[in-house]
């Protein structure tokens, strides 16, 4: 597996997690203080698009790492739980790191 697959996943995991935290903050202001309704709408739409991209990259990583369905579903759902993506990303990076090849051709022994 190439390092770029893991890097794409890691970037989207962080971006999605940060946007979800911002969305939660906007929701507090919208429902708690009756302000920021327009901002909440914009942030929620941006998070939705970023989450779809996160799903694509996480599925790509999971299929190349040959994860079981349960693990793949947990990684996909972690983008919807505030702060979970930070912890899941860290764990996934440690597990996938040994699977990464450097991309240089390997000599075949006869």
N, C-alpha and C positions, 0 to 999 in steps of 0.2 A: 504494500500500500504506500502511496506517496504521502509525504509530509503535508502537502497542500490540502489534502482531504481533512486531516485533523485540524489544520490551521483555520480553514473555512468554518468548520464546526465550532471551534473555540471562539472565534470572533463573533459569530452569530449568537452563541450562547450568552456571551457577555452583553452584547447589544440588546438582545431580547430581554434579558434579566433587568438591565438598567431601565429600559423603556417600561417594563412592567411595574417597577418601583415608582417611576414617574407617574404612570397611570393610576396607581393606588393613591398617590399623593393628590393627584387631580380629583379623584373620586371623593376623597376626604373633604376637599374644599367645595366640591359641587354639592354633596349631600349634607355635609356638616355646617357649611357656612353660606350656602346658597349663592356661590360665586364661581365663575370659571367654567360655565357650561360649554361655551364654544371651544375653549382650550381642551377640555376633557374629550370632546368629540374628535378633535384633530389628533390628540395623542392616542386615543383608542384606535383610530383608523391606521395610524402609523405603526402602532404595536401589532395590529392584525396582519399587516403586510409583512412586517419583519418576522413575525411568528411563522408565517407560511414559508418564508425563505429558510428559517431555522429548521422547520420540519423537513424540507428537502435535503438540507445539508446533513442533518442528523440521520435521516434514513439512508443517505448515501454512505455515511460513515459506518452505520450499523450493518448494512449489506456487505460492505467490503471487509468488515471485521468479523463477519459471520456470527452476529449475536443471535441468541434465541429471541423469540417473539416477545416474551415477557420483559426482558431487559430493554429491547428496542422501544416498547411501549412506555416504559418508565422514563427513558431518556426523552421521548417525544412529549410526554405529559409534563415533564419538569419545567418546560417553558411557560406553563400556565400557573405555577405556584411561586409566589414571590420569594425570592432568594434561593429557591431550590436549584435553579440552573447553575448558580455559582458553585455549589457543592458537587452536583452531578458532573459538571464540566471537569472539575479537578480530578474526580475519581476516574472518569472516562479517559482523560489524557494520560493518567498513570497506567491504565490497562492497555491502551492502544499504542503507546510509545514503543514497546518492543516489536510490534508488528510492522513498523515503518522501515522501508528499505531506502537506502540512500540514492537509488536510481542509477548507480554505476553498474556497468555490465560485470557479471560474475564469471569467473573462469570455471568451466565444466571439467571435472576430473573424469578421466576415462577408466 
